[in-house]
């Protein structure tokens, strides 16, 4: 009897020890799994922080980006850069690698993903006014030419694939010195009844698609540019105060009297989609204005500026101007336009699809 009881006690003790060991083992597995999950979350958080760094600074710092989550999980993010030159633009390919650790340091996970940085514009227009379809005879204009638009010392004021009939058009173009001296009309390159070589019309080399020419993106996909805009507006009532970088305007854009939009060292890229541009008395806008008439609409659009309103930069329209009796005044500013090709505000970050890795 005593032997039997002793054996039972020994068996119960062994079963208890075995069960405890199994439970300890299961607890360890659970803890390891939890640590692995927390380390993975930390690594993903680091990756998102890396993308935020690129989005904000449009570059990568020289050192590692590190951080800690509320649960004391930690991450470290590094990046390698590969520059890719294409016929259209320079691309910076960043490979972000993020290592996450659990709070106790027992679990570590590394994930990586690639990001592409690119300049939105691939080129700026060579003329103060670039227009598809030519100019209707009721349009009025004052244009200050690009002094070297047709080569060194050869100015360019209008570039179009349509007709520009200076025998009937009420417009004048001149060089910058003449404009600054108040002699644009008396020292005109072209004027009513006197066309000059600075106007290039009915040109067979005019781009078939102006949006593609400027952005390497067809007009049919121009709405995808809207998602890249720094500011998106319905109309332009808030444009003078909220404008920064790339501005997308849906429908008519009316700039009220005495408004100054942008600055010489802070020019804007403004796209007006399916709307008229109206600039009231004594208004000024610095940068590149692109007016897009979507082929899906049947509206007749135009640019209507007062005689003392001015665009300092360039204007592009993918439709015939002047059909509503508009007016366009542009002073070509190459230095300001070139900022649109170099300023970080006009660089955009895109995550490379299919590049995420956890190995």
TORPA-974044 format. One record per residue (C-alpha): residue in three letters; x negated, y negated, z negated. Coordinates in Angstrom, 1 decimal. Last residue first. Layout:
BEGIN
{finu "ALA"; {X; Y; Z}}
...
END
This chain:
BEGIN
{finu "UNK"; {-14.0; -39.6; 46.0}}
{finu "UNK"; {-11.0; -41.7; 45.1}}
{finu "UNK"; {-10.7; -43.3; 48.5}}
{finu "UNK"; {-8.5; -46.1; 50.0}}
{finu "UNK"; {-9.5; -46.9; 53.6}}
{finu "UNK"; {-6.2; -45.8; 55.2}}
{finu "UNK"; {-5.1; -49.3; 56.1}}
{finu "UNK"; {-7.8; -52.0; 55.7}}
{finu "UNK"; {-6.7; -54.6; 53.2}}
{finu "UNK"; {-6.5; -58.0; 54.9}}
{finu "UNK"; {-8.0; -61.2; 53.5}}
{finu "UNK"; {-7.6; -64.6; 55.3}}
{finu "UNK"; {-9.9; -67.4; 56.0}}
{finu "UNK"; {-8.3; -70.8; 56.8}}
{finu "UNK"; {-8.8; -72.2; 53.3}}
{finu "UNK"; {-12.5; -71.1; 53.5}}
{finu "UNK"; {-13.2; -73.9; 56.0}}
{finu "UNK"; {-15.2; -72.8; 59.1}}
{finu "UNK"; {-12.9; -72.6; 62.1}}
{finu "UNK"; {-10.3; -75.1; 60.9}}
{finu "UNK"; {-13.3; -77.4; 60.0}}
{finu "UNK"; {-14.0; -77.5; 63.7}}
{finu "UNK"; {-10.8; -79.4; 64.2}}
{finu "UNK"; {-12.0; -82.2; 61.9}}
{finu "UNK"; {-15.3; -82.5; 63.7}}
{finu "UNK"; {-13.6; -82.4; 67.1}}
{finu "UNK"; {-11.2; -85.3; 66.4}}
{finu "UNK"; {-9.0; -86.1; 69.5}}
{finu "UNK"; {-6.8; -89.1; 68.8}}
{finu "UNK"; {-3.2; -88.2; 69.7}}
{finu "UNK"; {0.0; -90.1; 70.3}}
{finu "UNK"; {2.9; -88.2; 71.9}}
{finu "UNK"; {6.3; -89.6; 72.9}}
{finu "UNK"; {9.6; -87.9; 73.6}}
{finu "UNK"; {12.3; -88.5; 76.3}}
{finu "UNK"; {14.2; -85.3; 75.5}}
{finu "UNK"; {12.6; -83.3; 78.3}}
{finu "UNK"; {9.2; -84.9; 77.4}}
{finu "UNK"; {7.2; -81.8; 76.9}}
{finu "UNK"; {7.3; -78.5; 78.8}}
{finu "UNK"; {6.7; -75.5; 76.5}}
{finu "UNK"; {3.9; -73.8; 74.7}}
{finu "UNK"; {2.9; -76.9; 72.9}}
{finu "UNK"; {-0.6; -77.8; 71.5}}
{finu "UNK"; {-1.5; -81.0; 69.8}}
{finu "UNK"; {-5.0; -82.2; 68.7}}
{finu "UNK"; {-6.9; -83.9; 65.9}}
{finu "UNK"; {-5.8; -87.2; 64.4}}
{finu "UNK"; {-2.1; -87.3; 65.1}}
{finu "UNK"; {-0.6; -90.8; 65.2}}
{finu "UNK"; {2.4; -93.0; 64.5}}
{finu "UNK"; {2.3; -96.6; 65.7}}
{finu "UNK"; {4.3; -96.0; 68.9}}
{finu "UNK"; {6.9; -93.8; 67.1}}
{finu "UNK"; {6.6; -90.1; 67.7}}
{finu "UNK"; {9.0; -87.7; 69.3}}
{finu "UNK"; {7.7; -84.2; 70.2}}
{finu "UNK"; {10.2; -82.1; 72.1}}
{finu "UNK"; {12.4; -79.0; 72.0}}
{finu "UNK"; {15.3; -77.8; 74.3}}
{finu "UNK"; {17.0; -74.9; 72.5}}
{finu "UNK"; {17.5; -71.6; 74.3}}
{finu "UNK"; {16.0; -69.2; 71.8}}
{finu "UNK"; {14.4; -65.8; 72.2}}
{finu "UNK"; {11.4; -67.4; 74.1}}
{finu "UNK"; {10.3; -68.9; 70.8}}
{finu "UNK"; {9.3; -72.5; 71.4}}
{finu "UNK"; {6.1; -73.0; 69.4}}
{finu "UNK"; {4.7; -76.4; 68.4}}
{finu "UNK"; {1.1; -76.3; 67.4}}
{finu "UNK"; {-0.3; -79.3; 65.4}}
{finu "UNK"; {-4.0; -79.3; 64.7}}
{finu "UNK"; {-5.4; -81.6; 62.0}}
{finu "UNK"; {-4.8; -85.0; 60.3}}
{finu "UNK"; {-1.3; -86.4; 60.4}}
{finu "UNK"; {-0.4; -90.1; 60.4}}
{finu "UNK"; {2.8; -92.0; 59.9}}
{finu "UNK"; {3.4; -95.7; 60.6}}
{finu "UNK"; {7.0; -95.4; 61.8}}
{finu "UNK"; {8.6; -91.9; 62.0}}
{finu "UNK"; {7.1; -88.7; 63.3}}
{finu "UNK"; {9.5; -86.2; 64.8}}
{finu "UNK"; {8.3; -82.7; 65.7}}
{finu "UNK"; {11.1; -80.6; 67.1}}
{finu "UNK"; {11.8; -77.1; 66.1}}
{finu "UNK"; {11.5; -73.4; 67.0}}
{finu "UNK"; {8.4; -72.8; 65.0}}
{finu "UNK"; {6.3; -75.7; 64.0}}
{finu "UNK"; {2.7; -74.5; 63.3}}
{finu "UNK"; {0.5; -76.9; 61.3}}
{finu "UNK"; {-3.2; -76.3; 60.7}}
{finu "UNK"; {-4.2; -79.1; 58.4}}
{finu "UNK"; {-7.2; -81.3; 58.0}}
{finu "UNK"; {-9.0; -81.8; 54.6}}
{finu "UNK"; {-12.1; -83.8; 55.4}}
{finu "UNK"; {-10.2; -86.3; 57.5}}
{finu "UNK"; {-7.2; -86.1; 55.2}}
{finu "UNK"; {-3.8; -84.3; 55.3}}
{finu "UNK"; {-0.4; -85.9; 55.9}}
{finu "UNK"; {0.0; -89.6; 55.4}}
{finu "UNK"; {3.6; -90.8; 55.2}}
{finu "UNK"; {4.5; -94.4; 56.1}}
{finu "UNK"; {7.9; -93.4; 57.6}}
{finu "UNK"; {9.2; -89.9; 57.1}}
{finu "UNK"; {7.8; -86.8; 58.8}}
{finu "UNK"; {10.6; -84.8; 60.5}}
{finu "UNK"; {9.8; -81.2; 61.3}}
{finu "UNK"; {12.7; -79.3; 63.0}}
{finu "UNK"; {13.0; -75.5; 62.5}}
{finu "UNK"; {10.6; -73.4; 60.4}}
{finu "UNK"; {7.3; -75.0; 59.4}}
{finu "UNK"; {4.2; -72.9; 58.7}}
{finu "UNK"; {1.3; -74.8; 57.0}}
{finu "UNK"; {-2.3; -73.5; 57.1}}
{finu "UNK"; {-4.5; -75.4; 54.7}}
{finu "UNK"; {-2.7; -77.6; 52.2}}
{finu "UNK"; {0.5; -79.6; 52.5}}
{finu "UNK"; {2.6; -79.9; 49.4}}
{finu "UNK"; {2.9; -83.7; 49.1}}
{finu "UNK"; {3.1; -84.9; 52.7}}
{finu "UNK"; {5.0; -81.8; 53.9}}
{finu "UNK"; {7.8; -81.8; 51.4}}
{finu "UNK"; {10.4; -83.4; 53.8}}
{finu "UNK"; {9.0; -81.3; 56.6}}
{finu "UNK"; {11.7; -78.8; 57.6}}
{finu "UNK"; {12.1; -75.3; 56.1}}
{finu "UNK"; {8.6; -74.8; 54.7}}
{finu "UNK"; {5.9; -72.2; 54.3}}
{finu "UNK"; {2.6; -73.1; 52.7}}
{finu "UNK"; {-0.7; -71.2; 52.7}}
{finu "UNK"; {0.4; -69.4; 55.8}}
{finu "UNK"; {-0.6; -65.7; 56.4}}
{finu "UNK"; {3.0; -64.4; 56.3}}
{finu "UNK"; {4.0; -66.9; 59.0}}
{finu "UNK"; {1.4; -65.6; 61.3}}
{finu "UNK"; {3.4; -62.4; 61.7}}
{finu "UNK"; {6.1; -64.6; 63.3}}
{finu "UNK"; {3.7; -65.1; 66.2}}
{finu "UNK"; {4.2; -61.5; 67.4}}
{finu "UNK"; {5.9; -62.3; 70.7}}
{finu "UNK"; {3.5; -65.2; 71.0}}
{finu "UNK"; {0.6; -62.8; 71.4}}
{finu "UNK"; {-2.2; -62.7; 68.8}}
{finu "UNK"; {-5.8; -63.6; 69.5}}
{finu "UNK"; {-5.2; -66.8; 67.4}}
{finu "UNK"; {-5.9; -69.7; 69.8}}
{finu "UNK"; {-5.6; -68.0; 73.3}}
{finu "UNK"; {-3.0; -65.5; 72.0}}
{finu "UNK"; {-0.8; -68.4; 70.9}}
{finu "UNK"; {-1.4; -70.2; 74.2}}
{finu "UNK"; {-0.3; -67.2; 76.3}}
{finu "UNK"; {-1.1; -67.3; 80.0}}
{finu "UNK"; {-4.1; -69.5; 79.3}}
{finu "UNK"; {-4.7; -72.2; 81.9}}
{finu "UNK"; {-7.2; -71.0; 84.5}}
{finu "UNK"; {-4.9; -71.7; 87.4}}
{finu "UNK"; {-4.7; -75.4; 86.5}}
{finu "UNK"; {-1.6; -77.3; 87.6}}
{finu "UNK"; {-3.0; -80.2; 85.6}}
{finu "UNK"; {-6.4; -81.3; 84.4}}
{finu "UNK"; {-6.3; -85.0; 83.3}}
{finu "UNK"; {-9.7; -86.5; 82.4}}
{finu "UNK"; {-10.4; -86.8; 86.2}}
{finu "UNK"; {-8.2; -89.9; 86.3}}
{finu "UNK"; {-4.7; -90.8; 87.4}}
{finu "UNK"; {-3.9; -94.5; 88.2}}
{finu "UNK"; {-0.2; -95.2; 88.8}}
{finu "UNK"; {0.6; -95.2; 85.1}}
{finu "UNK"; {-2.7; -94.7; 83.2}}
{finu "UNK"; {-5.9; -92.6; 83.2}}
{finu "UNK"; {-9.4; -93.3; 81.9}}
{finu "UNK"; {-8.2; -96.6; 80.5}}
{finu "UNK"; {-10.4; -99.5; 79.7}}
{finu "UNK"; {-7.6; -102.2; 79.6}}
{finu "UNK"; {-5.1; -99.9; 78.0}}
{finu "UNK"; {-7.4; -98.4; 75.4}}
{finu "UNK"; {-9.1; -101.7; 74.6}}
{finu "UNK"; {-8.4; -102.1; 70.9}}
{finu "UNK"; {-12.1; -101.7; 70.1}}
{finu "UNK"; {-11.5; -98.3; 68.4}}
{finu "UNK"; {-9.5; -97.1; 71.4}}
{finu "UNK"; {-12.2; -98.2; 73.8}}
{finu "UNK"; {-14.9; -96.5; 71.7}}
{finu "UNK"; {-12.8; -93.3; 71.5}}
{finu "UNK"; {-12.3; -92.9; 75.3}}
{finu "UNK"; {-9.1; -93.6; 77.0}}
{finu "UNK"; {-5.7; -92.2; 78.0}}
{finu "UNK"; {-2.5; -94.0; 78.9}}
{finu "UNK"; {1.1; -93.0; 79.5}}
{finu "UNK"; {4.3; -94.0; 81.2}}
{finu "UNK"; {4.5; -91.2; 83.7}}
{finu "UNK"; {5.6; -92.0; 87.2}}
{finu "UNK"; {2.5; -92.1; 89.3}}
{finu "UNK"; {0.7; -90.2; 86.5}}
{finu "UNK"; {2.4; -87.0; 87.6}}
{finu "UNK"; {1.4; -84.2; 85.2}}
{finu "UNK"; {2.6; -81.0; 86.8}}
{finu "UNK"; {2.2; -77.6; 85.1}}
{finu "UNK"; {-0.7; -75.4; 84.0}}
{finu "UNK"; {-1.8; -78.0; 81.5}}
{finu "UNK"; {-4.8; -79.7; 80.0}}
{finu "UNK"; {-4.6; -83.3; 79.1}}
{finu "UNK"; {-7.2; -85.7; 77.8}}
{finu "UNK"; {-10.6; -84.4; 78.9}}
{finu "UNK"; {-13.8; -86.4; 79.0}}
{finu "UNK"; {-16.9; -85.5; 81.0}}
{finu "UNK"; {-20.1; -86.7; 79.2}}
{finu "UNK"; {-21.4; -83.1; 78.6}}
{finu "UNK"; {-18.8; -80.6; 79.8}}
{finu "UNK"; {-15.1; -80.8; 80.6}}
{finu "UNK"; {-14.0; -81.6; 77.0}}
{finu "UNK"; {-17.1; -83.6; 76.3}}
{finu "UNK"; {-15.6; -87.0; 75.3}}
{finu "UNK"; {-12.4; -85.3; 74.0}}
{finu "UNK"; {-9.9; -88.0; 75.0}}
{finu "UNK"; {-7.9; -90.5; 73.1}}
{finu "UNK"; {-4.3; -90.0; 74.2}}
{finu "UNK"; {-1.4; -92.4; 74.2}}
{finu "UNK"; {1.8; -90.9; 75.6}}
{finu "UNK"; {5.3; -91.5; 76.9}}
{finu "UNK"; {7.4; -88.6; 78.3}}
{finu "UNK"; {10.2; -89.4; 80.7}}
{finu "UNK"; {8.5; -87.8; 83.7}}
{finu "UNK"; {8.5; -84.4; 82.1}}
{finu "UNK"; {5.0; -83.1; 81.3}}
{finu "UNK"; {3.4; -79.8; 82.3}}
{finu "UNK"; {4.7; -76.3; 81.8}}
{finu "UNK"; {2.3; -75.2; 79.0}}
{finu "UNK"; {0.8; -78.1; 77.1}}
{finu "UNK"; {-2.6; -78.9; 75.7}}
{finu "UNK"; {-2.9; -82.5; 74.4}}
{finu "UNK"; {-6.0; -83.8; 72.6}}
{finu "UNK"; {-8.0; -81.5; 74.9}}
{finu "UNK"; {-10.6; -78.7; 74.1}}
{finu "UNK"; {-8.3; -76.7; 71.9}}
{finu "UNK"; {-9.7; -74.9; 68.9}}
{finu "UNK"; {-11.0; -71.4; 68.9}}
{finu "UNK"; {-10.6; -68.0; 67.2}}
{finu "UNK"; {-8.2; -69.4; 64.5}}
{finu "UNK"; {-7.4; -67.3; 61.5}}
{finu "UNK"; {-10.9; -66.7; 60.3}}
{finu "UNK"; {-11.4; -63.2; 59.1}}
{finu "UNK"; {-12.1; -61.2; 55.9}}
{finu "UNK"; {-11.4; -57.5; 56.0}}
{finu "UNK"; {-11.0; -55.5; 52.9}}
{finu "UNK"; {-12.0; -51.9; 52.2}}
{finu "UNK"; {-11.0; -49.6; 49.4}}
{finu "UNK"; {-12.8; -47.6; 46.7}}
{finu "UNK"; {-12.0; -45.5; 43.6}}
{finu "UNK"; {-14.2; -44.3; 40.7}}
{finu "UNK"; {-12.9; -42.5; 37.7}}
{finu "UNK"; {-14.5; -42.1; 34.2}}
{finu "UNK"; {-13.4; -40.2; 31.2}}
{finu "UNK"; {-15.2; -39.8; 27.8}}
{finu "UNK"; {-15.8; -43.6; 27.3}}
{finu "UNK"; {-13.5; -43.7; 24.3}}
{finu "UNK"; {-11.4; -46.5; 25.8}}
{finu "UNK"; {-11.2; -44.7; 29.2}}
{finu "UNK"; {-13.5; -45.8; 32.0}}
{finu "UNK"; {-12.8; -47.3; 35.4}}
{finu "UNK"; {-15.3; -47.6; 38.3}}
{finu "UNK"; {-14.3; -49.8; 41.2}}
{finu "UNK"; {-16.0; -49.8; 44.6}}
{finu "UNK"; {-15.0; -52.5; 47.1}}
{finu "UNK"; {-16.1; -52.1; 50.7}}
{finu "UNK"; {-16.1; -55.6; 52.3}}
{finu "UNK"; {-15.9; -56.0; 56.1}}
{finu "UNK"; {-16.6; -59.5; 57.2}}
{finu "UNK"; {-15.4; -60.2; 60.8}}
{finu "UNK"; {-16.7; -62.8; 63.2}}
{finu "UNK"; {-14.3; -63.7; 66.0}}
{finu "UNK"; {-13.2; -63.1; 69.6}}
{finu "UNK"; {-16.0; -61.2; 71.4}}
{finu "UNK"; {-16.5; -59.2; 68.2}}
{finu "UNK"; {-19.2; -59.5; 65.6}}
{finu "UNK"; {-19.0; -57.3; 62.5}}
{finu "UNK"; {-20.6; -58.2; 59.2}}
{finu "UNK"; {-20.9; -55.4; 56.7}}
{finu "UNK"; {-20.7; -56.4; 53.0}}
{finu "UNK"; {-21.0; -54.1; 49.9}}
{finu "UNK"; {-18.9; -54.7; 46.8}}
{finu "UNK"; {-19.0; -53.9; 43.1}}
{finu "UNK"; {-16.3; -53.6; 40.5}}
{finu "UNK"; {-16.7; -52.6; 36.9}}
{finu "UNK"; {-13.7; -51.4; 34.8}}
{finu "UNK"; {-12.9; -51.0; 31.1}}
{finu "UNK"; {-10.1; -49.4; 29.1}}
{finu "UNK"; {-9.7; -51.2; 25.8}}
{finu "UNK"; {-5.9; -50.6; 25.7}}
{finu "UNK"; {-5.4; -54.3; 26.7}}
{finu "UNK"; {-7.6; -53.9; 29.7}}
{finu "UNK"; {-11.3; -54.9; 30.0}}
{finu "UNK"; {-13.2; -56.6; 32.8}}
{finu "UNK"; {-16.2; -56.5; 35.1}}
{finu "UNK"; {-17.0; -58.1; 38.4}}
{finu "UNK"; {-20.6; -57.1; 39.4}}
{finu "UNK"; {-23.1; -59.8; 40.5}}
{finu "UNK"; {-23.7; -61.8; 43.6}}
{finu "UNK"; {-20.1; -63.1; 43.8}}
{finu "UNK"; {-17.9; -62.0; 46.8}}
{finu "UNK"; {-16.4; -64.4; 49.3}}
{finu "UNK"; {-13.0; -65.8; 50.2}}
{finu "UNK"; {-12.9; -67.3; 46.7}}
{finu "UNK"; {-9.3; -66.6; 45.8}}
{finu "UNK"; {-8.4; -63.8; 48.1}}
{finu "UNK"; {-11.8; -62.1; 47.6}}
{finu "UNK"; {-11.6; -62.3; 43.8}}
{finu "UNK"; {-8.0; -61.1; 43.9}}
{finu "UNK"; {-9.1; -58.1; 46.0}}
{finu "UNK"; {-11.7; -57.3; 43.3}}
{finu "UNK"; {-9.1; -57.7; 40.5}}
{finu "UNK"; {-6.9; -55.2; 42.4}}
{finu "UNK"; {-9.8; -52.8; 42.5}}
{finu "UNK"; {-10.5; -53.3; 38.9}}
{finu "UNK"; {-6.9; -52.5; 38.0}}
{finu "UNK"; {-7.1; -49.4; 40.1}}
{finu "UNK"; {-10.2; -48.3; 38.2}}
{finu "UNK"; {-8.5; -49.1; 34.8}}
{finu "UNK"; {-5.5; -47.0; 35.9}}
{finu "UNK"; {-7.8; -44.1; 36.8}}
{finu "UNK"; {-9.5; -44.3; 33.5}}
{finu "UNK"; {-6.2; -44.3; 31.7}}
{finu "UNK"; {-5.1; -41.2; 33.7}}
{finu "UNK"; {-8.4; -39.4; 33.0}}
{finu "UNK"; {-8.1; -40.2; 29.3}}
{finu "UNK"; {-4.6; -38.8; 29.3}}
{finu "UNK"; {-5.7; -35.7; 31.0}}
{finu "UNK"; {-8.6; -35.3; 28.7}}
{finu "UNK"; {-6.3; -35.8; 25.7}}
{finu "UNK"; {-3.8; -33.2; 27.0}}
{finu "UNK"; {-6.6; -30.7; 27.6}}
{finu "UNK"; {-8.0; -31.4; 24.1}}
{finu "UNK"; {-4.6; -30.9; 22.6}}
{finu "UNK"; {-4.2; -27.7; 24.5}}
{finu "UNK"; {-7.5; -26.4; 23.2}}
{finu "UNK"; {-6.6; -27.5; 19.7}}
{finu "UNK"; {-3.3; -25.7; 20.1}}
{finu "UNK"; {-5.1; -22.6; 21.3}}
{finu "UNK"; {-7.5; -22.7; 18.4}}
{finu "UNK"; {-4.7; -23.2; 15.9}}
{finu "UNK"; {-2.9; -20.2; 17.4}}
{finu "UNK"; {-6.0; -18.1; 17.2}}
{finu "UNK"; {-6.7; -19.1; 13.6}}
{finu "UNK"; {-3.1; -18.4; 12.6}}
{finu "UNK"; {-3.1; -15.0; 14.5}}
{finu "UNK"; {-6.4; -14.1; 12.7}}
{finu "UNK"; {-5.0; -15.1; 9.3}}
{finu "UNK"; {-1.7; -13.2; 9.9}}
{finu "UNK"; {-3.8; -10.1; 11.0}}
{finu "UNK"; {-6.0; -10.3; 7.9}}
{finu "UNK"; {-2.9; -10.7; 5.6}}
{finu "UNK"; {-1.3; -7.7; 7.3}}
{finu "UNK"; {-4.4; -5.6; 6.9}}
{finu "UNK"; {-4.6; -6.5; 3.2}}
{finu "UNK"; {-1.0; -5.6; 2.7}}
{finu "UNK"; {-1.5; -2.3; 4.3}}
{finu "UNK"; {-4.6; -1.6; 2.3}}
{finu "UNK"; {-2.8; -2.4; -0.9}}
{finu "UNK"; {0.0; 0.0; 0.0}}
END
